[in-house]
Amino acid sequence: MLTLKSILAFSFVTSSALAHFTLDYPTSRGFDDDNEPQYCGGFPNVASTRQPFPLGQGPIHIDSHHNLATVVAFISTSSNPTSFDDFNTTSNGTSIPLASSIFQVKEGDSCFNVNLGNLGVGLINGSQVTLQVQYDGGDGNLYQCTDLILIEGYSVPSNETCTNDASLSSTTSSSISGASSTTASSTSTSSPSASASSSSGSTSGSMARREVVGMGLIGVLSGITGMVLL
């Protein structure tokens, strides 16, 4: 006989199994629904062939399977990143900004543009990077990675261009920046939030936003100031 406890547990497992997203362009390293909460979605090894991607502005396409989810992208400049720590700083210790703002998407296909050449970390024609997308539909962070080689002047296929940029139509970034200022001491050592500091001046906003990466982003959006690390 099924108990209420067992029914609720089954319901949670089922909903978790159905809750995911895919990184469709550039192509993800791989997809495993059960392992998406892990680093790079459970695919820790760099792809044997890196995909060409613009050194300037280029599109990222995802397919969301939640009614509403929060998304952010960040990169590693390491040729062989092995953990979230590799997305914090370059090999010479330079802090790596987020590749995108923190924004929300609805269910279905969405795209957003990133300009990796403008991150100020010395990326040039031929640089090798790994881009990781973090996605939170309300039940924890999920991840997907893609390995890229940056090409100056590279033109993406016409069907992959992004004219309706989801990151520009969302007000999430400003909300996150304000909310995270109250949680500056809540950081995680297992994600790109670990290197966030209390920098002053023009970098303080981006550093504050970095501190929410790896946490429950939906919780921040709800105005929770006493955040609990996932």
C-alpha angles and dihedrals in degrees: 000000000000116000126210089249093055092046092052091047091051091048091052093049092048094049091047091052091053095045111090146104136223130223103221103171124061087024116255122242087246144311128247113161094203094052101043092106088064129085109292090358092291095308104106098166124090114246115258090234121039119216120239113247133173118271084213126041116343136167131250118199124198135172113219121207095190128083088237130003140169119235137190133166130210136172142220121214091200115112088223112023113188104178145013088271090071089064093059103067142002121252090270093052099259112150113244115223121221112276091224141016118262108261145154132251132192125227115294136032118347135169136196134181128238129188106206093176090064097056093095097233098116100264113167140171106306097020115149118223139163118222119205124193119207117203129185119186093173101280101075141301121305126191143205128180135201128187117223143183112208117229122190109233094008112160117214118219111282092242090058099055116119116222096153099058109196092201092060096050094054128082092203096108095063091043091052093048092054096043095046092057087072093051102046092130094054105089135149127223093206098065142040089280091077096083096046112124139184093261116169131219124027094348097056095088095051092045091052091052091050089061093068094055108107093023130096098284094189088058090056092049089054089060096252108162098180095065122187116209114241 
